[in-house]
């Protein structure tokens, strides 16, 4: 697990958001918060974020993500993605393969771009 403060997590997610915006993939919504994770020493609170895209976004493949796309991040699990269901819940999360919990913002944006367009991810870093 990567240890960081909420301020550090917000700065990191802002950098990822900037990289996504630069490549035309600005999320519809970004939610940054502390979440409870089960750790070896019990329940711990870690920074996390959830980014979502509506299916109307021009870079979201509606065949792959008919109800939108969700990308989740935490200092415990790293970057994961899933299609959204009609009711707003998400399918099973899968790794983005960003090489740890703090992938480079540009690399995270690139990999989200692959997923959003329904393309297979390149090999994990």
C-alpha positions as CSV (number, residue, x, y, z in Angstrom):
1,X,0.0,0.0,0.0
2,X,1.2,3.5,-0.8
3,X,0.9,5.9,2.1
4,X,-0.2,9.5,1.3
5,X,-2.3,12.3,2.7
6,X,-5.6,13.4,1.2
7,X,-3.9,16.5,-0.1
8,X,-1.2,14.4,-1.9
9,X,-4.0,12.2,-3.3
10,X,-6.0,15.2,-4.6
11,X,-2.9,16.6,-6.3
12,X,-2.2,13.2,-7.9
13,X,-5.8,12.8,-9.2
14,X,-5.7,16.4,-10.4
15,X,-2.6,15.5,-12.5
16,X,-4.4,12.5,-13.9
17,X,-7.5,14.6,-14.7
18,X,-5.2,17.2,-16.5
19,X,-3.7,14.3,-18.6
20,X,-7.2,13.0,-19.4
21,X,-8.4,16.5,-20.3
22,X,-5.3,17.0,-22.6
23,X,-6.2,13.9,-24.6
24,X,-9.9,14.7,-24.8
25,X,-11.1,12.3,-22.2
26,X,-12.1,14.5,-19.3
27,X,-14.3,12.5,-16.9
28,X,-18.0,13.3,-16.4
29,X,-17.4,13.1,-12.7
30,X,-14.5,12.8,-10.3
31,X,-15.1,11.9,-6.7
32,X,-12.1,11.9,-4.3
33,X,-12.5,10.7,-0.7
34,X,-11.2,8.6,2.1
35,X,-12.4,5.0,2.0
36,X,-12.1,2.1,4.4
37,X,-10.0,-0.8,3.2
38,X,-9.3,-4.1,4.9
39,X,-5.6,-4.2,5.7
40,X,-3.4,-6.9,7.4
41,X,-3.7,-4.9,10.6
42,X,-7.4,-4.3,10.4
43,X,-9.6,-1.6,8.8
44,X,-7.6,1.4,7.6
45,X,-8.7,4.6,5.9
46,X,-7.0,5.3,2.5
47,X,-7.4,8.0,-0.1
48,X,-9.4,6.9,-3.1
49,X,-11.1,8.3,-6.3
50,X,-13.8,7.3,-8.7
51,X,-13.9,8.7,-12.2
52,X,-16.9,8.1,-14.5
53,X,-17.8,8.8,-18.1
54,X,-21.3,8.8,-19.6
55,X,-21.8,6.7,-22.7
56,X,-22.5,9.9,-24.7
57,X,-18.8,10.9,-24.4
58,X,-17.3,10.8,-27.9
59,X,-14.4,8.6,-26.9
60,X,-16.5,6.0,-24.9
61,X,-17.4,3.0,-27.0
62,X,-21.1,2.3,-26.4
63,X,-20.8,-1.3,-27.6
64,X,-18.3,-2.0,-24.8
65,X,-19.7,0.5,-22.2
66,X,-23.4,1.0,-23.1
67,X,-24.1,2.7,-19.7
68,X,-20.8,4.4,-19.2
69,X,-17.4,3.7,-17.7
70,X,-16.0,3.8,-14.2
71,X,-12.4,4.0,-13.2
72,X,-11.5,3.5,-9.5
73,X,-8.2,4.2,-7.7
74,X,-7.0,3.8,-4.2
75,X,-3.6,3.7,-2.5
76,X,-4.5,0.1,-1.6
77,X,-5.7,-1.3,-4.9
78,X,-4.2,1.0,-7.6
79,X,-6.1,1.7,-10.8
80,X,-9.1,-0.4,-11.9
81,X,-11.9,-0.1,-14.4
82,X,-15.4,-1.5,-15.1
83,X,-18.4,-0.8,-17.3
84,X,-21.4,0.7,-15.5
85,X,-24.7,-1.0,-15.4
86,X,-28.0,0.6,-16.3
87,X,-28.8,1.1,-12.5
88,X,-25.5,2.9,-12.0
89,X,-23.6,0.1,-10.2
90,X,-20.5,-1.3,-11.9
91,X,-19.4,-4.7,-13.3
92,X,-16.4,-6.5,-11.8
93,X,-13.4,-4.3,-11.5
94,X,-10.3,-5.2,-13.6
95,X,-6.8,-3.8,-13.3
96,X,-5.6,-1.0,-15.6
97,X,-2.1,-2.5,-15.3
98,X,-0.4,0.8,-14.4
99,X,2.6,-0.7,-12.6
100,X,1.6,-0.1,-9.0
101,X,-0.7,2.3,-7.2
102,X,0.8,5.5,-8.6
103,X,1.1,5.1,-12.3
104,X,2.4,8.2,-14.2
105,X,-0.6,10.4,-15.0
106,X,0.0,10.3,-18.8
107,X,0.3,6.5,-18.7
108,X,-2.9,6.2,-16.6
109,X,-4.7,8.5,-19.1
110,X,-3.4,6.4,-22.1
111,X,-4.6,3.2,-20.5
112,X,-8.0,4.7,-19.7
113,X,-8.2,5.7,-23.3
114,X,-7.7,2.1,-24.5
115,X,-10.4,0.9,-22.1
116,X,-12.9,3.7,-23.0
117,X,-12.6,2.9,-26.7
118,X,-13.0,-0.9,-26.1
119,X,-9.5,-1.7,-27.1
120,X,-7.3,-4.3,-25.5
121,X,-4.8,-3.0,-23.0
122,X,-1.2,-3.2,-23.9
123,X,0.9,-5.4,-21.6
124,X,1.1,-4.1,-18.0
125,X,4.0,-2.0,-17.0
